[in-house]
Amino acid sequence: MKKFEGKVALVAAASSGIGKGIAKVLSGNGCSVAIFSRNADRLKDTADEIEKETGNRVAHYHADLRQRESLSGLVDFVHRSLGKIDFLVMNYGDPKLAPFTELTDEDWDENIDMFLRSTIFLTKASLRDMEGRGGRIVFVTSMTTKMGFENFAISGSLRSAIVNLAKVISLEHAARGVTVNSISQGYVLTDRVRSIARTQSERKGITFEDALNDIRNTIPMKRFASAEEIGNLVSFLCSDEASYITGVNLQIDGGFVRFPF
């Protein structure tokens, strides 16, 4: 029997990248997984791929974290398709990168919807499912919660708010058997990192591969993480082995962040 057999997980923004890696690991460990994303075509392909690879049910739902109305039927869909939610994994899309003074009110509103309002809505709904049963909630943030980066004002501020929110909810629900944690991952070789490398390539007048290597060389381990490695950490936090871990923010960054605490 796989350790998550009989459990239901809801994974946000999971049609590709880190979300897909998390969904794949949870499914491989026996979990029934519901994934959602704003990319409808890629979403179905991802669900079919994971289901074929793991042999476990993967339900998919087209929804946009930035649009509350598109999330309104999501939880009911999960209930109808798989049952009550045991694990909620809040992964997110990529926020806009720009100098602070170039960010518009619309940029901030859109990303507050994506990060904060979607998290509040789905966490409240999942906690209702977990009441009296226990459960696991994991917020996927980034190393921008640990150190500042130019052009990352939205990511750094809103993801840091998510880390603090996780701590507060963990305190309020610890006695009810629900753990709430966040992770701050470093560089994972996703479309986002490739986009950053392309921008640096153009700015510095170097090749894309050289720009990618420049990023890689800033990591003490001298390699990027895979999405499945992030999935392994999330899977651990959802497991019984992590039942006494709550309210923490865990780094998984190959040693990138130097601050020791």
Secondary structure, DSSP 8 states (H G I E B T S, - for coil): --TTTT-EEEESS-SSHHHHHHHHHHHHTT-EEEEEES-HHHHHHHHHHHHHHH-S-EEEEE--TT-HHHHTTHHHHHHHHT-S-SEEEE-------B-GGG--HHHHHHHHIIIIIHHHHHHHHHHHHHTTT-EEEEEE--GGGTS--TTBHHHHHHHHHHHHHHHHHHHHHGGGTEEEEEEEE--B-SHHHHHHHHHHHHHHT--HHHHHHHHHTTSTTSS-B-HHHHHHHHHHHHSGGGTT--S-EEEESTT------
